[in-house]
Amino acid sequence: MSAQEILIEEIRHKPEPLVREVLHYMKFLERQREEEAWPDVLPSREVEQEKLDILVADTWEKLGPAPEIDYAKL
């Protein structure tokens, strides 16, 4: 019996919520494999974090310094 046939037979006897989890995990593995196949095209997490850091720094620069607040008047 092939691995595919064994897996199908096992799934037939499992409750629906577990089968859904298995399906979601299979989709996760497929996406992971696709991302590994294109490492030079897809940005790494470090690159994405660097973009976010630049965006945050740029936003703070545009906002400028916080206004002075007289807390005694509040």
C-alpha positions in Angstrom: 0.0 0.0 0.0 1.3 3.4 -0.9 1.7 6.3 1.6 -1.2 8.1 -0.2 -3.5 5.1 0.2 -2.6 4.6 3.8 -3.3 8.3 4.5 -6.6 8.2 2.7 -7.7 5.2 4.7 -6.6 6.8 8.0 -8.5 10.0 7.1 -11.7 8.1 6.4 -11.9 7.0 10.1 -11.1 10.4 11.6 -13.6 13.1 12.8 -14.2 16.1 10.5 -12.4 18.7 12.7 -9.2 16.6 12.7 -9.4 16.1 8.9 -9.7 20.0 8.5 -6.6 20.4 10.6 -4.7 17.9 8.5 -5.9 19.8 5.3 -4.7 23.1 6.8 -1.4 21.6 7.7 -0.9 20.2 4.2 -1.7 23.7 2.7 0.9 25.2 5.1 3.5 22.7 4.0 2.7 23.4 0.3 3.2 27.2 0.8 6.4 26.6 2.8 7.8 24.5 -0.1 6.8 27.1 -2.6 8.5 29.8 -0.6 11.7 27.7 -0.3 11.7 27.3 -4.1 11.9 31.0 -4.6 14.2 32.3 -1.9 15.9 34.8 -4.2 12.6 36.3 -5.3 10.6 36.4 -2.0 11.8 38.9 0.6 13.1 37.5 3.8 11.5 38.5 7.1 14.6 40.6 7.8 14.0 42.6 4.7 10.3 43.0 5.5 11.2 44.2 9.1 13.7 46.7 7.6 11.0 48.1 5.4 8.7 48.5 8.4 11.5 50.2 10.4 12.1 52.6 7.6 8.4 53.4 7.3 8.0 53.9 11.1 11.1 56.2 11.2 9.8 58.2 8.2 6.4 58.6 9.8 7.9 59.9 13.1 10.1 62.3 11.1 7.0 63.6 9.3 5.1 64.0 12.5 8.0 66.0 14.1 8.5 66.5 17.8 5.6 66.2 20.2 4.0 69.5 21.3 4.9 70.8 24.7 2.1 70.2 27.2 1.5 72.2 30.4 0.3 69.4 32.6 -0.6 72.0 35.4 -3.4 73.3 33.1 -4.9 69.9 32.6 
